[in-house]
């Protein structure tokens, strides 16, 4: 996933989230709130962390996880982890 532009990265993450959580792509906007608007629960959050770790090859800190509230937050974490891995 390195080498993707930010819009490409966001689109890829949205496609992955849509498949994982059966959420229509049109609902996966940057501002969409994971729990309140998209209906994700704590188990979904764990699945998402595992997927982010697979995509980036890096462990997600618990502190980072606690700050994740929106799709944009997920994109930010993936982007930051990819930059660290580069």
N, CA, C and O atoms as CSV, one atom per row, in Angstrom:
chain,resi,resn,atom,element,x,y,z
A,1,UNK,N,N,0.818,-1.201,0.000
A,1,UNK,CA,C,0.000,0.000,0.000
A,1,UNK,C,C,0.852,1.252,0.000
A,1,UNK,O,O,0.340,2.354,-0.197
A,2,UNK,N,N,2.146,1.092,0.220
A,2,UNK,CA,C,3.026,2.248,0.103
A,2,UNK,C,C,2.959,2.763,-1.316
A,2,UNK,O,O,2.757,1.988,-2.251
A,3,UNK,N,N,3.124,4.052,-1.488
A,3,UNK,CA,C,3.087,4.630,-2.812
A,3,UNK,C,C,1.706,5.088,-3.239
A,3,UNK,O,O,1.560,5.698,-4.298
A,4,UNK,N,N,0.695,4.806,-2.439
A,4,UNK,CA,C,-0.649,5.275,-2.758
A,4,UNK,C,C,-0.799,6.724,-2.316
A,4,UNK,O,O,-0.254,7.130,-1.290
A,5,UNK,N,N,-1.537,7.492,-3.093
A,5,UNK,CA,C,-1.868,8.848,-2.652
A,5,UNK,C,C,-2.876,8.736,-1.515
A,5,UNK,O,O,-3.480,7.683,-1.311
A,6,UNK,N,N,-3.051,9.821,-0.783
A,6,UNK,CA,C,-3.998,9.792,0.336
A,6,UNK,C,C,-5.408,9.432,-0.136
A,6,UNK,O,O,-6.051,8.600,0.504
A,7,UNK,N,N,-5.927,10.024,-1.236
A,7,UNK,CA,C,-7.269,9.621,-1.706
A,7,UNK,C,C,-7.331,8.148,-2.100
A,7,UNK,O,O,-8.342,7.489,-1.858
A,8,UNK,N,N,-6.264,7.621,-2.704
A,8,UNK,CA,C,-6.236,6.203,-3.072
A,8,UNK,C,C,-6.227,5.327,-1.825
A,8,UNK,O,O,-6.900,4.297,-1.774
A,9,UNK,N,N,-5.456,5.744,-0.814
A,9,UNK,CA,C,-5.396,5.006,0.439
A,9,UNK,C,C,-6.759,4.989,1.115
A,9,UNK,O,O,-7.212,3.951,1.596
A,10,UNK,N,N,-7.408,6.148,1.146
A,10,UNK,CA,C,-8.734,6.225,1.768
A,10,UNK,C,C,-9.724,5.340,1.019
A,10,UNK,O,O,-10.518,4.638,1.646
A,11,UNK,N,N,-9.689,5.362,-0.298
A,11,UNK,CA,C,-10.606,4.532,-1.094
A,11,UNK,C,C,-10.363,3.048,-0.822
A,11,UNK,O,O,-11.312,2.273,-0.702
A,12,UNK,N,N,-9.090,2.653,-0.725
A,12,UNK,CA,C,-8.767,1.247,-0.456
A,12,UNK,C,C,-9.266,0.833,0.926
A,12,UNK,O,O,-9.849,-0.240,1.084
A,13,UNK,N,N,-9.037,1.679,1.919
A,13,UNK,CA,C,-9.487,1.370,3.277
A,13,UNK,C,C,-11.006,1.292,3.322
A,13,UNK,O,O,-11.559,0.418,3.989
A,14,UNK,N,N,-11.679,2.184,2.630
A,14,UNK,CA,C,-13.152,2.145,2.593
A,14,UNK,C,C,-13.651,0.859,1.944
A,14,UNK,O,O,-14.620,0.265,2.417
A,15,UNK,N,N,-13.000,0.422,0.867
A,15,UNK,CA,C,-13.396,-0.846,0.229
A,15,UNK,C,C,-13.204,-2.011,1.197
A,15,UNK,O,O,-14.063,-2.887,1.300
A,16,UNK,N,N,-12.083,-2.018,1.899
A,16,UNK,CA,C,-11.811,-3.088,2.864
A,16,UNK,C,C,-12.862,-3.077,3.974
A,16,UNK,O,O,-13.403,-4.123,4.332
A,17,UNK,N,N,-13.146,-1.899,4.512
A,17,UNK,CA,C,-14.123,-1.789,5.593
A,17,UNK,C,C,-15.513,-2.183,5.119
A,17,UNK,O,O,-16.271,-2.812,5.858
A,18,UNK,N,N,-15.848,-1.815,3.888
A,18,UNK,CA,C,-17.149,-2.168,3.334
A,18,UNK,C,C,-17.308,-3.681,3.273
A,18,UNK,O,O,-18.355,-4.222,3.629
A,19,UNK,N,N,-16.255,-4.360,2.817
A,19,UNK,CA,C,-16.298,-5.821,2.728
A,19,UNK,C,C,-16.316,-6.463,4.114
A,19,UNK,O,O,-17.084,-7.393,4.358
A,20,UNK,N,N,-15.475,-5.969,5.018
A,20,UNK,CA,C,-15.361,-6.575,6.352
A,20,UNK,C,C,-16.645,-6.436,7.163
A,20,UNK,O,O,-17.061,-7.370,7.848
A,21,UNK,N,N,-17.268,-5.259,7.078
A,21,UNK,CA,C,-18.381,-4.949,7.974
A,21,UNK,C,C,-19.725,-4.824,7.264
A,21,UNK,O,O,-20.728,-4.451,7.873
A,22,UNK,N,N,-19.733,-5.142,5.961
A,22,UNK,CA,C,-20.963,-5.096,5.170
A,22,UNK,C,C,-21.657,-3.745,5.279
A,22,UNK,O,O,-22.867,-3.657,5.486
A,23,UNK,N,N,-20.852,-2.696,5.132
A,23,UNK,CA,C,-21.350,-1.323,5.151
A,23,UNK,C,C,-21.276,-0.796,3.725
A,23,UNK,O,O,-20.237,-0.926,3.076
A,24,UNK,N,N,-22.362,-0.202,3.222
A,24,UNK,CA,C,-22.315,0.355,1.862
A,24,UNK,C,C,-21.216,1.413,1.730
A,24,UNK,O,O,-21.027,2.234,2.627
A,25,UNK,N,N,-20.498,1.387,0.610
A,25,UNK,CA,C,-19.404,2.338,0.400
A,25,UNK,C,C,-19.842,3.788,0.564
A,25,UNK,O,O,-19.079,4.612,1.068
A,26,UNK,N,N,-21.054,4.104,0.146
A,26,UNK,CA,C,-21.497,5.505,0.224
A,26,UNK,C,C,-21.615,6.005,1.663
A,26,UNK,O,O,-21.620,7.213,1.897
A,27,UNK,N,N,-21.709,5.099,2.618
A,27,UNK,CA,C,-21.755,5.497,4.035
A,27,UNK,C,C,-20.361,5.729,4.613
A,27,UNK,O,O,-20.224,6.352,5.666
A,28,UNK,N,N,-19.334,5.238,3.937
A,28,UNK,CA,C,-17.971,5.318,4.450
A,28,UNK,C,C,-17.284,6.613,4.016
A,28,UNK,O,O,-16.320,6.602,3.251
A,29,UNK,N,N,-17.804,7.714,4.521
A,29,UNK,CA,C,-17.185,9.009,4.275
A,29,UNK,C,C,-16.102,9.235,5.320
A,29,UNK,O,O,-16.065,8.544,6.338
A,30,UNK,N,N,-15.227,10.192,5.076
A,30,UNK,CA,C,-14.136,10.473,6.012
A,30,UNK,C,C,-14.659,10.804,7.403
A,30,UNK,O,O,-14.049,10.432,8.406
A,31,UNK,N,N,-15.791,11.504,7.465
A,31,UNK,CA,C,-16.331,11.970,8.739
A,31,UNK,C,C,-17.233,10.937,9.422
A,31,UNK,O,O,-17.655,11.146,10.559
A,32,UNK,N,N,-17.530,9.836,8.746
A,32,UNK,CA,C,-18.456,8.842,9.302
A,32,UNK,C,C,-17.907,8.292,10.617
A,32,UNK,O,O,-16.760,7.852,10.694
A,33,UNK,N,N,-18.747,8.328,11.644
A,33,UNK,CA,C,-18.359,7.841,12.969
A,33,UNK,C,C,-18.554,6.322,13.011
A,33,UNK,O,O,-19.636,5.809,12.726
A,34,UNK,N,N,-17.486,5.627,13.372
A,34,UNK,CA,C,-17.467,4.167,13.282
A,34,UNK,C,C,-18.558,3.498,14.103
A,34,UNK,O,O,-19.232,2.587,13.622
A,35,UNK,N,N,-18.730,3.940,15.323
A,35,UNK,CA,C,-19.656,3.258,16.220
A,35,UNK,C,C,-21.070,3.813,16.108
A,35,UNK,O,O,-22.030,3.051,15.995
A,36,UNK,N,N,-21.202,5.126,16.137
A,36,UNK,CA,C,-22.529,5.741,16.145
A,36,UNK,C,C,-23.237,5.657,14.793
A,36,UNK,O,O,-24.433,5.371,14.741
A,37,UNK,N,N,-22.513,5.904,13.703
A,37,UNK,CA,C,-23.142,5.961,12.384
A,37,UNK,C,C,-23.044,4.650,11.600
A,37,UNK,O,O,-23.967,4.284,10.872
A,38,UNK,N,N,-21.928,3.955,11.753
A,38,UNK,CA,C,-21.711,2.759,10.949
A,38,UNK,C,C,-22.078,1.475,11.678
A,38,UNK,O,O,-22.128,0.403,11.075
A,39,UNK,N,N,-22.335,1.585,12.978
A,39,UNK,CA,C,-22.799,0.436,13.738
A,39,UNK,C,C,-21.729,-0.580,14.097
A,39,UNK,O,O,-22.047,-1.723,14.424
A,40,UNK,N,N,-20.453,-0.177,14.041
A,40,UNK,CA,C,-19.406,-1.099,14.458
A,40,UNK,C,C,-19.462,-1.281,15.969
A,40,UNK,O,O,-19.891,-0.387,16.698
A,41,UNK,N,N,-19.021,-2.450,16.427
A,41,UNK,CA,C,-18.980,-2.704,17.874
A,41,UNK,C,C,-17.534,-3.024,18.273
A,41,UNK,O,O,-16.620,-2.914,17.455
A,42,UNK,N,N,-17.340,-3.414,19.511
A,42,UNK,CA,C,-15.981,-3.633,20.016
A,42,UNK,C,C,-15.288,-4.792,19.295
A,42,UNK,O,O,-14.076,-4.743,19.082
A,43,UNK,N,N,-16.018,-5.806,18.927
A,43,UNK,CA,C,-15.424,-6.928,18.188
A,43,UNK,C,C,-14.993,-6.463,16.799
A,43,UNK,O,O,-13.930,-6.849,16.313
A,44,UNK,N,N,-15.821,-5.632,16.162
A,44,UNK,CA,C,-15.442,-5.066,14.866
A,44,UNK,C,C,-14.173,-4.234,14.995
A,44,UNK,O,O,-13.315,-4.258,14.112
A,45,UNK,N,N,-14.054,-3.492,16.104
A,45,UNK,CA,C,-12.865,-2.670,16.331
A,45,UNK,C,C,-11.616,-3.535,16.410
A,45,UNK,O,O,-10.573,-3.176,15.863
A,46,UNK,N,N,-11.718,-4.657,17.078
A,46,UNK,CA,C,-10.575,-5.582,17.167
A,46,UNK,C,C,-10.233,-6.116,15.780
A,46,UNK,O,O,-9.061,-6.177,15.410
A,47,UNK,N,N,-11.244,-6.501,15.017
A,47,UNK,CA,C,-11.015,-6.985,13.652
A,47,UNK,C,C,-10.331,-5.919,12.803
A,47,UNK,O,O,-9.449,-6.222,11.999
A,48,UNK,N,N,-10.748,-4.671,12.990
A,48,UNK,CA,C,-10.169,-3.561,12.237
A,48,UNK,C,C,-8.701,-3.366,12.610
A,48,UNK,O,O,-7.865,-3.134,11.737
A,49,UNK,N,N,-8.389,-3.457,13.883
A,49,UNK,CA,C,-6.998,-3.324,14.325
A,49,UNK,C,C,-6.139,-4.426,13.713
A,49,UNK,O,O,-5.031,-4.168,13.243
A,50,UNK,N,N,-6.650,-5.645,13.720
A,50,UNK,CA,C,-5.911,-6.764,13.125
A,50,UNK,C,C,-5.656,-6.488,11.644
A,50,UNK,O,O,-4.557,-6.730,11.143
A,51,UNK,N,N,-6.656,-5.990,10.958
A,51,UNK,CA,C,-6.509,-5.699,9.526
A,51,UNK,C,C,-5.484,-4.589,9.297
A,51,UNK,O,O,-4.659,-4.685,8.389
A,52,UNK,N,N,-5.532,-3.535,10.115
A,52,UNK,CA,C,-4.558,-2.440,9.986
A,52,UNK,C,C,-3.147,-2.980,10.210
A,52,UNK,O,O,-2.217,-2.612,9.492
A,53,UNK,N,N,-2.991,-3.844,11.197
A,53,UNK,CA,C,-1.680,-4.431,11.466
A,53,UNK,C,C,-1.213,-5.281,10.285
A,53,UNK,O,O,-0.028,-5.275,9.951
A,54,UNK,N,N,-2.134,-6.011,9.652
A,54,UNK,CA,C,-1.785,-6.810,8.474
A,54,UNK,C,C,-1.355,-5.906,7.325
A,54,UNK,O,O,-0.374,-6.192,6.638
A,55,UNK,N,N,-2.088,-4.818,7.118
A,55,UNK,CA,C,-1.808,-3.926,6.002
A,55,UNK,C,C,-0.494,-3.183,6.160
A,55,UNK,O,O,0.207,-2.929,5.181
A,56,UNK,N,N,-0.162,-2.837,7.394
A,56,UNK,CA,C,1.010,-1.993,7.631
A,56,UNK,C,C,2.221,-2.767,8.129
A,56,UNK,O,O,3.348,-2.278,8.053
A,57,UNK,N,N,1.992,-3.973,8.638
A,57,UNK,CA,C,3.094,-4.730,9.210
A,57,UNK,C,C,3.576,-4.177,10.536
A,57,UNK,O,O,4.661,-4.525,11.002
A,58,UNK,N,N,2.772,-3.313,11.149
A,58,UNK,CA,C,3.156,-2.684,12.415
A,58,UNK,C,C,2.042,-2.857,13.434
A,58,UNK,O,O,0.863,-2.913,13.085
A,59,UNK,N,N,2.433,-2.939,14.689
A,59,UNK,CA,C,1.477,-3.057,15.790
A,59,UNK,C,C,0.786,-1.710,16.017
A,59,UNK,O,O,1.423,-0.660,15.947
A,60,UNK,N,N,-0.505,-1.748,16.287
A,60,UNK,CA,C,-1.260,-0.532,16.591
A,60,UNK,C,C,-1.243,-0.329,18.101
A,60,UNK,O,O,-1.655,-1.209,18.858
A,61,UNK,N,N,-0.767,0.829,18.531
A,61,UNK,CA,C,-0.739,1.143,19.959
A,61,UNK,C,C,-2.150,1.283,20.503
A,61,UNK,O,O,-3.051,1.768,19.818
A,62,UNK,N,N,-2.328,0.854,21.734
A,62,UNK,CA,C,-3.633,0.969,22.377
A,62,UNK,C,C,-4.072,2.433,22.464
A,62,UNK,O,O,-5.257,2.736,22.323
A,63,UNK,N,N,-3.132,3.327,22.694
A,63,UNK,CA,C,-3.460,4.764,22.769
A,63,UNK,C,C,-4.004,5.268,21.438
A,63,UNK,O,O,-4.952,6.052,21.412
A,64,UNK,N,N,-3.404,4.819,20.325
A,64,UNK,CA,C,-3.901,5.195,19.002
A,64,UNK,C,C,-5.310,4.663,18.792
A,64,UNK,O,O,-6.179,5.353,18.259
A,65,UNK,N,N,-5.516,3.436,19.217
A,65,UNK,CA,C,-6.819,2.797,19.049
A,65,UNK,C,C,-7.916,3.574,19.787
A,65,UNK,O,O,-9.022,3.727,19.269
A,66,UNK,N,N,-7.617,4.052,20.964
A,66,UNK,CA,C,-8.627,4.779,21.746
A,66,UNK,C,C,-9.060,6.083,21.081
A,66,UNK,O,O,-10.159,6.580,21.327
A,67,UNK,N,N,-8.191,6.631,20.240
A,67,UNK,CA,C,-8.512,7.903,19.565
A,67,UNK,C,C,-9.310,7.712,18.280
A,67,UNK,O,O,-9.808,8.687,17.718
A,68,UNK,N,N,-9.438,6.496,17.812
A,68,UNK,CA,C,-10.121,6.247,16.541
A,68,UNK,C,C,-11.626,6.369,16.724
A,68,UNK,O,O,-12.237,5.624,17.490
A,69,UNK,N,N,-12.204,7.311,16.015
A,69,UNK,CA,C,-13.650,7.527,16.065
A,69,UNK,C,C,-14.299,7.561,14.684
A,69,UNK,O,O,-15.483,7.257,14.539
A,70,UNK,N,N,-13.506,7.936,13.663
A,70,UNK,CA,C,-14.052,8.104,12.316
A,70,UNK,C,C,-13.235,7.305,11.299
A,70,UNK,O,O,-12.157,6.792,11.600
A,71,UNK,N,N,-13.783,7.220,10.094
A,71,UNK,CA,C,-13.058,6.582,8.995
A,71,UNK,C,C,-11.741,7.324,8.770
A,71,UNK,O,O,-10.709,6.699,8.524
A,72,UNK,N,N,-11.773,8.652,8.853
A,72,UNK,CA,C,-10.561,9.454,8.664
A,72,UNK,C,C,-9.486,9.082,9.685
A,72,UNK,O,O,-8.302,9.042,9.351
A,73,UNK,N,N,-9.888,8.812,10.917
A,73,UNK,CA,C,-8.933,8.395,11.940
A,73,UNK,C,C,-8.243,7.092,11.541
A,73,UNK,O,O,-7.043,6.930,11.763
A,74,UNK,N,N,-8.992,6.171,10.958
A,74,UNK,CA,C,-8.413,4.902,10.500
A,74,UNK,C,C,-7.400,5.174,9.399
A,74,UNK,O,O,-6.297,4.628,9.418
A,75,UNK,N,N,-7.768,6.015,8.442
A,75,UNK,CA,C,-6.855,6.362,7.347
A,75,UNK,C,C,-5.588,7.005,7.911
A,75,UNK,O,O,-4.484,6.691,7.466
A,76,UNK,N,N,-5.741,7.901,8.886
A,76,UNK,CA,C,-4.578,8.569,9.481
A,76,UNK,C,C,-3.617,7.573,10.114
A,76,UNK,O,O,-2.403,7.681,9.945
A,77,UNK,N,N,-4.162,6.599,10.847
A,77,UNK,CA,C,-3.315,5.602,11.498
A,77,UNK,C,C,-2.586,4.747,10.461
A,77,UNK,O,O,-1.387,4.499,10.588
A,78,UNK,N,N,-3.309,4.300,9.444
A,78,UNK,CA,C,-2.677,3.481,8.403
A,78,UNK,C,C,-1.576,4.291,7.716
A,78,UNK,O,O,-0.473,3.788,7.500
A,79,UNK,N,N,-1.878,5.532,7.377
A,79,UNK,CA,C,-0.894,6.372,6.696
A,79,UNK,C,C,0.347,6.582,7.570
A,79,UNK,O,O,1.472,6.486,7.078
A,80,UNK,N,N,0.153,6.860,8.836
A,80,UNK,CA,C,1.282,7.073,9.757
A,80,UNK,C,C,2.120,5.812,9.887
A,80,UNK,O,O,3.349,5.882,9.889
A,81,UNK,N,N,1.469,4.663,9.994
A,81,UNK,CA,C,2.200,3.396,10.138
A,81,UNK,C,C,2.961,3.056,8.856
A,81,UNK,O,O,4.068,2.521,8.913
A,82,UNK,N,N,2.372,3.365,7.707
A,82,UNK,CA,C,3.066,3.109,6.435
A,82,UNK,C,C,4.292,3.996,6.308
A,82,UNK,O,O,5.322,3.550,5.803
A,83,UNK,N,N,4.202,5.238,6.755
A,83,UNK,CA,C,5.353,6.150,6.690
A,83,UNK,C,C,6.474,5.665,7.603
A,83,UNK,O,O,7.649,5.769,7.252
A,84,UNK,N,N,6.115,5.132,8.781
A,84,UNK,CA,C,7.126,4.613,9.700
A,84,UNK,C,C,7.818,3.385,9.110
A,84,UNK,O,O,9.006,3.158,9.341
A,85,UNK,N,N,7.060,2.597,8.347
A,85,UNK,CA,C,7.608,1.365,7.779
A,85,UNK,C,C,8.501,1.643,6.569
A,85,UNK,O,O,9.333,0.814,6.201
A,86,UNK,N,N,8.324,2.804,5.961
A,86,UNK,CA,C,9.071,3.123,4.728
A,86,UNK,C,C,10.521,3.472,5.014
A,86,UNK,O,O,11.280,3.763,4.089
